[in-house]
Amino acid sequence: MKKHNYSAGPCILPQEVFEKSAAAILNFNNSGLSILEISHRSKDFVAIMEEARALALDLLGLTGKGYQALFLHGGASLEFLMVPFNLMKENGKAAYLDTGTWANSAIKEAKAFGETVLVASSKPENYNHIPKGFEIPADADYFHCTSNNTIFGTQIKSFPETNIPMVCDMSSDIFSRVLDFSKFDLIYAGAQKNMGPAGTTLVVIKEEILGKTGRNIPNMLNFQQHIEKESMYNTPPVFAIYASLLTLQWLKNLGGIAAIEKINNEKAALLYTEIDRNPYFKGTANTEDRSNMNATFLLNDEANAPLFDEMWKAAGISGLPGHRSVGGYRASMYNALPLESVQVLVDVMQEFEKKVSA
């Protein structure tokens, strides 16, 4: 039976990425070697790295605009640390928007480097919405936000205007919707949501914002060092970058971000329409802030959970339980999840309604 993978990450990837990756593990480029064993200094891998970095900028519309793309280790969690290390001046300050668990983790790291201004937070309401109408201090070294909140199912739909550098953690919705990415001075994203397997992190950074902190930054945590070494300051995660390249190529061939955004909108509309229509379910996020990537919802009566759980599992659905912070269910609809899988879930919800109502 086909599995309909709603895992929040690591998550579903395109079938062709699995097939090409599997073939490369056995014999990469007819070299007689596995992608897992080739040298990261070989011509083959240098070509992979160069294409992956160039294609990331191309898809984001940032080619030739003063940006560099890096593939690094450590996940978004390391970027929580690297961002203030590289951007917050000594005796400086930074502004943060708190919209969820990972935004809060980024704030905790920043506090170790200097004054960290919390411009707004939706924590008192269990992060069920995106704060609006907040002010960003003009004298902050940068403003940091999280575009999509995987756990709580919220997504920033309109980004604030500011004259200071804007940093965004786009781990769970990068490459999923059309934005003016030139509004951001630094974007980072763990690969394991929309781009590839766990193990690498994409960082896209405008070079002109670097080198202004007055700090002595360790080489391994210094963006400038990684730019100079072309993402090879140390041995890069070869396989994760290769699979990410395959995913970016798939997206490019599909028509790029504009094409996938249309599909993502269809998937989200289909599921949210059913959540709102079906009397046995309710969404957890404010309607205007609902994420197109992660739909979070609850049963109106938890006594019906055993039946619903049995039904979605029998339909081949995987990864649907919600995070413990919210409970209920979370349907993660990343780029590679087909519309067909969302329809299967909606069909189960409608059949569940019939059974409970009978």
WOMO-V322087 format. One record per backbone hydrogen bond with DSSP energy under -1.0 kcal/mol. CO is the residue of the C=O (numbers start at 1). NH is the residue of the N-H. E is the energy in kcal/mol with one decimal. If there is no record, write none. Layout:
[[CO	NH	E] [CO	NH	E]]
This chain:
[[4	318	-2.6] [6	332	-1.2] [14	18	-1.6] [15	19	-2.3] [16	20	-2.5] [17	21	-2.3] [18	22	-2.6] [19	23	-2.1] [20	24	-2.0] [21	25	-1.7] [22	26	-1.2] [23	27	-2.7] [24	35	-2.2] [28	31	-2.0] [33	28	-3.7] [34	37	-1.8] [39	42	-1.4] [42	46	-2.6] [43	47	-2.1] [44	48	-1.4] [45	49	-2.8] [46	50	-2.5] [47	51	-2.3] [48	52	-2.7] [49	53	-2.3] [50	54	-2.1] [51	55	-2.9] [52	56	-2.0] [53	57	-1.6] [54	58	-2.2] [55	59	-2.7] [56	60	-1.5] [57	62	-2.9] [58	61	-1.2] [62	65	-1.7] [66	207	-2.1] [68	205	-2.7] [70	203	-2.5] [72	201	-2.2] [74	78	-1.1] [75	79	-1.0] [76	80	-1.5] [78	82	-2.5] [79	83	-2.5] [81	85	-1.8] [82	86	-2.1] [83	87	-2.0] [84	88	-1.9] [89	92	-2.4] [92	115	-1.3] [93	141	-3.5] [94	117	-3.2] [95	144	-2.7] [96	119	-2.3] [98	122	-1.7] [100	104	-2.4] [101	105	-1.7] [102	106	-2.0] [103	107	-2.0] [104	108	-1.9] [105	109	-1.7] [106	110	-2.1] [107	111	-1.8] [109	112	-1.3] [110	113	-2.3] [115	94	-2.3] [117	96	-3.0] [120	98	-2.5] [122	125	-1.0] [122	127	-2.4] [123	126	-2.3] [128	286	-3.1] [137	140	-1.5] [142	95	-2.7] [143	167	-3.5] [144	97	-2.1] [145	169	-2.4] [147	156	-2.8] [149	153	-2.0] [153	291	-2.0] [154	149	-3.3] [165	143	-2.8] [166	185	-2.6] [166	186	-1.6] [167	145	-2.1] [168	188	-2.1] [169	147	-1.7] [170	173	-1.2] [170	174	-1.8] [173	176	-1.7] [179	181	-1.5] [180	183	-2.0] [181	184	-1.5] [185	206	-2.9] [186	168	-2.4] [187	204	-3.2] [188	170	-2.7] [189	202	-2.7] [191	195	-1.9] [191	196	-2.4] [200	191	-2.3] [201	72	-2.7] [202	189	-2.2] [203	70	-3.0] [204	187	-2.8] [205	68	-2.4] [206	209	-1.8] [207	210	-1.8] [213	90	-2.1] [218	221	-1.7] [219	222	-1.5] [222	226	-1.7] [223	227	-2.3] [224	228	-2.5] [225	229	-1.9] [226	231	-2.7] [227	230	-1.3] [229	232	-1.3] [236	238	-1.7] [237	241	-2.2] [238	242	-2.3] [239	243	-2.7] [240	244	-1.8] [241	245	-2.5] [242	246	-2.2] [243	247	-1.8] [244	248	-2.4] [245	249	-2.6] [246	250	-2.2] [247	251	-2.2] [248	252	-2.5] [249	253	-2.6] [250	254	-1.4] [251	256	-2.8] [256	260	-1.9] [257	261	-2.3] [258	262	-1.2] [259	263	-1.3] [260	264	-2.8] [261	265	-2.5] [262	266	-1.7] [263	267	-2.4] [264	268	-2.4] [265	269	-2.4] [266	270	-2.3] [267	271	-2.1] [268	272	-2.8] [269	273	-2.0] [270	274	-1.2] [271	275	-2.4] [272	276	-2.3] [273	277	-1.8] [274	278	-2.9] [278	281	-1.6] [280	300	-2.0] [282	298	-3.1] [286	289	-1.6] [287	290	-1.3] [289	155	-2.1] [293	333	-4.0] [295	331	-2.8] [296	284	-1.8] [297	329	-3.1] [298	282	-2.1] [301	304	-2.1] [302	305	-1.9] [304	308	-2.2] [305	309	-3.1] [306	310	-2.0] [307	311	-2.1] [308	312	-2.5] [309	313	-1.8] [310	314	-1.8] [311	315	-1.2] [312	317	-2.1] [313	316	-1.6] [316	4	-2.9] [318	6	-3.0] [320	330	-3.2] [323	326	-1.9] [323	327	-3.7] [328	322	-2.7] [329	297	-2.4] [331	295	-2.4] [334	337	-2.1] [338	342	-1.1] [339	343	-2.2] [340	344	-1.8] [341	345	-1.7] [342	346	-2.4] [343	347	-2.6] [344	348	-2.0] [345	349	-2.3] [346	350	-2.2] [347	351	-2.3] [348	352	-2.7] [349	353	-1.8] [350	354	-1.7] [351	355	-2.0] [352	356	-2.5] [353	357	-2.1] [354	358	-1.1]]
